[in-house]
Amino acid sequence: MKILAFAASNSKTSINKQFVTYATSVFKSDYKPDAEIEILDLADYELPFYRPDREEEDGVPPKAKEFYDKIGAADALIISFAEHNGFYTAAYKNLFDWMSRMTKEVFQGKPAVLLSASPGKGGAGNVLKTAIGSAGFFGMDVKASLSLPNFYDNFDTEKGILTDKETEEKLRTALQTLL
Ligand SMILES: Cc1cc2nc3c(=O)[nH]c(=O)nc-3n(C[C@H](O)[C@H](O)[C@H](O)COP(=O)(O)O)c2cc1C
């Protein structure tokens, strides 16, 4: 089973990347030791801003096609969303917009667990809700979701693990839906 995971953030110190990386390690150790895990970094997929005339001139950038193909090659997705002003980060939205120019089935029918994290009490819940709300339209089969508020109180950034037992249990339950 191939799992593709990424944080919808291009921050080099992304808390969502830490969270999603931990989620993949739990999935592998608790459920599928032979799972093949690939974790992508959005910083490696920086693209020019989407512009209709740019698309007409140059087409969809190869990096957007590459990301789309990575999704296509996976059996399941684990994504953790960062929230900027209640919505997707610009880096993710731009990549998503470019991919959506190939087909609206951006996620190619893949099952997915959607996560989100923020340092505040909202846990990036707004962007998570947005992602879940539109998932079906873009060909994503959302199996479960989990928002992590107060990240620095609930996650040990040195060890890279969740410290809150209740959240840990919810994460396990969410990940189990991918089996
Ligand atoms: C421009 C900007 C807007 C933000 N807006 C929100 C927000 O609407 N809700 C929220 O929970 N956190 C917000 N934050 C704080 C982010 O949750 C925090 O920076 C978090 O670390 C982002 O996730 P990441 O580290 O995975 O990139 C914002 C941060 C920035 C820089």
PDBQT file of the ligand as one rigid body, heavy atoms in Angstrom, charges set to zero:
ROOT
HETATM    1  C1  LIG A 201      -0.668  35.049   7.144  1.00  0.00    +0.000 C 
HETATM    2  C2  LIG A 201      -1.057  34.142   8.266  1.00  0.00    +0.000 A 
HETATM    3  C3  LIG A 201      -2.382  33.963   8.577  1.00  0.00    +0.000 A 
HETATM    4  C4  LIG A 201      -2.766  33.080   9.589  1.00  0.00    +0.000 A 
HETATM    5  N1  LIG A 201      -4.098  32.879   9.812  1.00  0.00    +0.000 NA
HETATM    6  C5  LIG A 201      -4.474  31.902  10.674  1.00  0.00    +0.000 A 
HETATM    7  C6  LIG A 201      -5.845  31.540  10.784  1.00  0.00    +0.000 A 
HETATM    8  O1  LIG A 201      -6.709  32.051  10.120  1.00  0.00    +0.000 OA
HETATM    9  N2  LIG A 201      -6.172  30.552  11.668  1.00  0.00    +0.000 N 
HETATM   10  C7  LIG A 201      -5.214  29.896  12.408  1.00  0.00    +0.000 A 
HETATM   11  O2  LIG A 201      -5.564  28.994  13.166  1.00  0.00    +0.000 OA
HETATM   12  N3  LIG A 201      -3.913  30.244  12.338  1.00  0.00    +0.000 NA
HETATM   13  C8  LIG A 201      -3.514  31.210  11.476  1.00  0.00    +0.000 A 
HETATM   14  N4  LIG A 201      -2.188  31.541  11.350  1.00  0.00    +0.000 N 
HETATM   15  C9  LIG A 201      -1.209  30.859  12.204  1.00  0.00    +0.000 C 
HETATM   16  C10 LIG A 201      -0.863  29.510  11.602  1.00  0.00    +0.000 C 
HETATM   17  O3  LIG A 201      -1.780  28.553  12.071  1.00  0.00    +0.000 OA
HETATM   18  C11 LIG A 201       0.564  29.127  12.020  1.00  0.00    +0.000 C 
HETATM   19  O4  LIG A 201       1.487  30.000  11.374  1.00  0.00    +0.000 OA
HETATM   20  C12 LIG A 201       0.889  27.684  11.663  1.00  0.00    +0.000 C 
HETATM   21  O5  LIG A 201       2.221  27.408  12.091  1.00  0.00    +0.000 OA
HETATM   22  C13 LIG A 201       0.751  27.430  10.176  1.00  0.00    +0.000 C 
HETATM   23  O6  LIG A 201       0.946  26.072   9.898  1.00  0.00    +0.000 OA
HETATM   24  P1  LIG A 201       2.320  25.539   9.291  1.00  0.00    +0.000 P 
HETATM   25  O7  LIG A 201       3.377  25.744  10.363  1.00  0.00    +0.000 OA
HETATM   26  O8  LIG A 201       2.067  24.109   9.022  1.00  0.00    +0.000 OA
HETATM   27  O9  LIG A 201       2.625  26.337   8.056  1.00  0.00    +0.000 OA
HETATM   28  C14 LIG A 201      -1.786  32.425  10.354  1.00  0.00    +0.000 A 
HETATM   29  C15 LIG A 201      -0.424  32.635  10.058  1.00  0.00    +0.000 A 
HETATM   30  C16 LIG A 201      -0.069  33.462   9.025  1.00  0.00    +0.000 A 
HETATM   31  C17 LIG A 201       1.406  33.654   8.701  1.00  0.00    +0.000 C 
ENDROOT
TORSDOF 0
